[in-house]
């Protein structure tokens, strides 16, 4: 049975990852707005840097610089031993790609995932970037993945269930004959980086926890050009498609309101999906 916890003012710092779904008030929404706005600005500012020949390590350094300049710290840095400030996933890498001296190449599609921790609140978001001249089938995958994100967000409102989000995403992705990753999912967040509920991007309508005002979560569909299965590489982080097909992902952090949801990580400059002119 799903348990909910109303977060009273002054209790935020004492929250535990105990399986309960937290219901936040105005102070929580304000904290998430600030963290989400910083995350979105970081993704805006790195857009011109994602070019052929640029290393993923350079982008990681820039993300760290922008995060610190915004008064935050990268939540991923040191998280479960992870040694970088963001995740950068190229082509058939589904998620959690590790920054390195690897360079972007013409035709790559790239996901960059950032999570600044600002005043105790996590702003978690990711976007796709197109490097140079990207083939039509890859650009179409990116477009449909963004559409999946927004279709899922449209289901995030009081009275619906978590399964409604996943079902809507799955139905749309599969109508384009794409595969929906199940091994990784969205999650609750706020003061905690990863919390309840899990938001799987496939499923049945009318199932899963009831959505209530005050819930914070990410929706972050990972959509494959080929089949859904993924595998984890030996580094313990990098997940890739088993059939080596391309994969794309977009992510927003949202809060459930009385009549819908609020997106905390909207681009302030309209850079919602590529190309970023």
C-alpha positions as CSV (number, residue, x, y, z in Angstrom):
1,X,0.0,0.0,0.0
2,X,1.3,3.4,-1.0
3,X,2.1,5.7,2.0
4,X,2.2,9.5,1.7
5,X,4.0,11.9,4.0
6,X,3.0,15.6,4.3
7,X,6.2,17.7,4.7
8,X,5.6,20.3,7.3
9,X,7.6,23.6,7.3
10,X,10.9,23.0,9.0
11,X,10.9,19.2,8.4
12,X,12.6,19.3,5.0
13,X,16.1,18.5,6.3
14,X,14.9,15.5,8.3
15,X,13.3,13.6,5.3
16,X,14.4,10.0,4.8
17,X,14.4,7.7,1.8
18,X,11.8,5.4,3.5
19,X,9.5,4.5,0.7
20,X,6.9,7.2,1.5
21,X,5.8,9.7,-1.2
22,X,6.4,13.2,0.1
23,X,3.8,15.9,-0.3
24,X,5.4,19.4,-0.3
25,X,4.0,22.8,0.4
26,X,4.8,26.3,-1.0
27,X,8.4,26.4,0.5
28,X,9.2,23.2,-1.4
29,X,7.8,24.5,-4.6
30,X,9.9,27.6,-4.3
31,X,13.1,25.6,-3.6
32,X,12.5,23.4,-6.6
33,X,11.8,26.4,-8.8
34,X,15.2,27.9,-8.0
35,X,17.0,24.6,-8.4
36,X,15.2,23.8,-11.6
37,X,15.8,27.2,-13.1
38,X,19.5,26.9,-12.5
39,X,19.6,23.4,-14.1
40,X,17.8,24.7,-17.2
41,X,20.1,27.7,-17.5
42,X,23.1,25.3,-17.4
43,X,21.7,23.3,-20.3
44,X,21.0,26.5,-22.2
45,X,24.6,27.8,-21.8
46,X,26.3,24.6,-22.9
47,X,24.3,24.3,-26.1
48,X,26.8,26.3,-28.3
49,X,29.7,24.2,-26.9
50,X,28.3,20.8,-28.2
51,X,30.3,20.8,-31.4
52,X,32.5,18.3,-33.4
53,X,35.9,17.9,-31.8
54,X,34.8,19.0,-28.3
55,X,35.5,16.5,-25.5
56,X,32.9,15.4,-23.1
57,X,35.3,16.2,-20.3
58,X,35.3,19.8,-21.4
59,X,31.5,19.9,-21.2
60,X,31.7,18.3,-17.7
61,X,34.1,21.0,-16.6
62,X,31.8,23.7,-17.9
63,X,28.8,22.2,-16.2
64,X,30.7,22.1,-12.9
65,X,31.8,25.8,-13.4
66,X,28.3,26.9,-14.1
67,X,26.8,25.0,-11.2
68,X,29.2,26.5,-8.7
69,X,28.8,30.0,-10.2
70,X,25.0,29.5,-9.6
71,X,25.6,28.9,-5.9
72,X,25.0,25.1,-6.1
73,X,27.0,21.9,-6.2
74,X,26.7,19.1,-8.7
75,X,24.6,16.4,-7.0
76,X,26.3,13.6,-9.1
77,X,29.8,14.5,-8.0
78,X,30.7,11.8,-5.5
79,X,27.3,10.2,-5.6
80,X,27.8,6.5,-5.0
81,X,31.4,7.0,-6.2
82,X,30.6,8.8,-9.4
83,X,33.4,11.3,-10.1
84,X,31.8,13.8,-12.5
85,X,29.4,16.7,-12.6
86,X,27.0,15.4,-15.2
87,X,26.3,12.4,-17.4
88,X,26.9,12.6,-21.2
89,X,25.4,9.8,-23.3
90,X,26.2,9.6,-27.0
91,X,24.3,7.7,-29.7
92,X,23.6,4.1,-28.4
93,X,24.4,5.1,-24.8
94,X,21.0,5.1,-23.1
95,X,22.1,6.9,-19.9
96,X,24.8,7.6,-17.4
97,X,27.6,8.1,-19.9
98,X,30.8,9.0,-18.2
99,X,32.6,12.2,-19.3
100,X,36.1,11.5,-20.7
101,X,38.5,12.6,-23.5
102,X,36.1,11.2,-26.1
103,X,35.2,13.9,-28.6
104,X,31.9,14.6,-30.3
105,X,31.7,13.7,-33.9
106,X,29.6,15.0,-36.8
107,X,26.2,13.2,-36.8
108,X,26.2,12.3,-33.1
109,X,23.1,12.7,-30.9
110,X,23.9,13.5,-27.3
111,X,22.0,13.6,-24.0
112,X,23.4,15.8,-21.2
113,X,22.0,15.3,-17.8
114,X,22.6,17.7,-14.9
115,X,21.5,18.0,-11.3
116,X,22.5,21.1,-9.4
117,X,21.9,20.8,-5.7
118,X,20.9,24.4,-4.6
119,X,20.0,25.2,-1.0
120,X,19.2,21.5,-0.4
121,X,16.9,21.1,-3.5
122,X,17.7,19.0,-6.6
123,X,17.1,20.4,-10.1
124,X,17.3,17.3,-12.3
125,X,17.0,17.7,-16.1
126,X,18.4,16.5,-19.4
127,X,18.2,17.4,-23.0
128,X,19.3,16.0,-26.4
129,X,21.8,17.9,-28.6
130,X,22.6,17.4,-32.3
131,X,26.2,17.5,-33.4
132,X,26.7,18.8,-36.9
133,X,24.8,17.1,-39.7
134,X,22.6,14.5,-38.0
135,X,20.7,11.9,-40.2
136,X,17.0,12.3,-40.5
137,X,16.2,9.0,-38.7
138,X,18.2,10.2,-35.6
139,X,16.6,13.6,-35.6
140,X,13.1,12.0,-35.8
141,X,14.0,9.8,-32.8
142,X,15.0,12.9,-30.9
143,X,11.8,14.7,-31.8
144,X,9.5,11.8,-30.9
145,X,11.4,11.4,-27.6
146,X,10.6,15.0,-26.7
147,X,7.0,14.5,-27.6
148,X,6.9,11.4,-25.4
149,X,8.2,13.6,-22.5
150,X,5.5,16.2,-23.0
151,X,2.7,13.5,-23.5
152,X,3.8,12.0,-20.2
153,X,3.8,15.3,-18.4
154,X,0.2,16.0,-19.7
155,X,-0.9,12.9,-17.6
156,X,0.8,14.3,-14.4
157,X,-2.2,15.7,-12.6
158,X,-4.1,14.9,-9.4
159,X,-6.5,11.9,-9.6
160,X,-4.4,10.2,-12.3
161,X,-1.9,7.4,-11.4
162,X,1.8,7.0,-12.2
163,X,0.9,4.2,-14.6
164,X,-1.1,6.7,-16.7
165,X,2.2,8.6,-17.4
166,X,4.0,5.4,-18.5
167,X,1.1,4.1,-20.6
168,X,0.8,7.4,-22.5
169,X,4.5,7.4,-23.3
170,X,4.6,3.8,-24.3
171,X,1.6,4.1,-26.6
172,X,3.1,7.0,-28.5
173,X,6.6,5.6,-28.7
174,X,5.4,2.3,-30.0
175,X,3.1,3.9,-32.5
176,X,6.4,5.0,-34.1
177,X,7.9,1.5,-33.7
178,X,10.4,2.6,-31.1
179,X,11.4,0.7,-28.0
180,X,10.8,2.1,-24.5
181,X,13.5,1.4,-21.9
182,X,12.2,-0.2,-18.7
183,X,15.4,-0.8,-16.8
184,X,15.7,2.9,-15.9
185,X,12.9,5.2,-14.8
186,X,11.9,8.6,-13.4
187,X,11.7,9.1,-9.7
188,X,10.6,11.2,-6.8
189,X,13.0,14.0,-5.8
190,X,13.3,17.2,-3.8
191,X,15.6,17.2,-0.8
192,X,16.5,13.7,-1.7
193,X,18.1,13.0,-5.1
194,X,16.2,9.7,-5.8
195,X,13.0,8.9,-3.8
196,X,9.6,7.4,-4.2
197,X,7.7,6.9,-6.5
198,X,9.4,5.2,-9.4
199,X,8.1,6.5,-12.7
200,X,8.4,3.7,-15.3
201,X,7.9,5.0,-18.8
202,X,5.7,2.1,-19.8
203,X,2.8,0.4,-18.2
204,X,-1.0,0.2,-17.8
205,X,-3.4,3.0,-17.2
206,X,-5.1,3.1,-13.8
207,X,-2.1,1.4,-12.1
208,X,0.5,2.6,-9.6
209,X,0.5,5.3,-6.9
210,X,-2.2,8.0,-7.0
211,X,-0.9,11.4,-8.0
212,X,-1.5,14.0,-5.4
213,X,-0.8,17.7,-5.1
214,X,2.6,18.3,-3.6
215,X,4.4,15.4,-5.2
216,X,7.8,16.1,-6.9
217,X,9.2,13.7,-9.5
218,X,11.1,13.4,-12.8
219,X,9.7,12.2,-16.0
220,X,12.6,11.1,-18.3
221,X,11.7,8.7,-21.1
222,X,14.5,6.8,-22.7
223,X,13.4,5.8,-26.2
224,X,15.4,3.4,-28.5
225,X,15.4,3.4,-32.3
226,X,15.5,-0.4,-32.0
227,X,14.4,-2.8,-29.3
228,X,13.9,-1.8,-25.6
229,X,16.6,-4.0,-23.8
230,X,19.8,-2.4,-22.5
231,X,22.9,-3.7,-20.8
232,X,25.3,-2.2,-18.3
233,X,29.0,-1.9,-19.2
234,X,31.8,-3.0,-16.9
235,X,32.3,0.5,-15.5
236,X,29.1,0.0,-13.5
237,X,27.5,3.1,-14.9
238,X,27.2,3.3,-18.6
239,X,24.0,1.7,-20.0
240,X,23.8,1.0,-23.8
241,X,21.2,-0.5,-26.1
242,X,21.7,-4.3,-26.5
243,X,21.2,-4.1,-30.3
244,X,23.4,-1.0,-30.6
245,X,20.6,1.1,-31.9
246,X,20.4,4.8,-31.2
247,X,18.8,6.0,-28.0
248,X,17.4,9.4,-26.9
249,X,16.2,10.9,-23.7
250,X,14.7,14.1,-22.3
251,X,14.0,14.8,-18.6
252,X,12.0,17.4,-16.6
253,X,11.5,17.8,-12.9
254,X,7.9,18.6,-12.1
255,X,5.6,19.2,-9.1
256,X,2.0,18.1,-9.0
257,X,-0.4,21.1,-8.4
258,X,-4.0,21.3,-7.5
259,X,-5.1,21.3,-11.1
260,X,-2.1,19.8,-13.1
261,X,1.6,20.1,-12.7
262,X,4.4,22.7,-12.8
263,X,7.6,22.1,-14.8
264,X,10.5,23.3,-12.8
265,X,13.2,22.9,-15.5
266,X,11.8,24.7,-18.5
267,X,14.4,26.5,-20.6
268,X,14.3,30.3,-20.0
269,X,15.4,30.9,-23.5
270,X,13.1,28.5,-25.4
271,X,15.7,25.9,-26.0
272,X,13.3,23.0,-25.3
273,X,14.6,20.7,-28.0
274,X,17.1,20.9,-30.8
275,X,18.1,22.5,-33.0
276,X,19.1,25.2,-30.5
277,X,19.4,28.3,-32.7
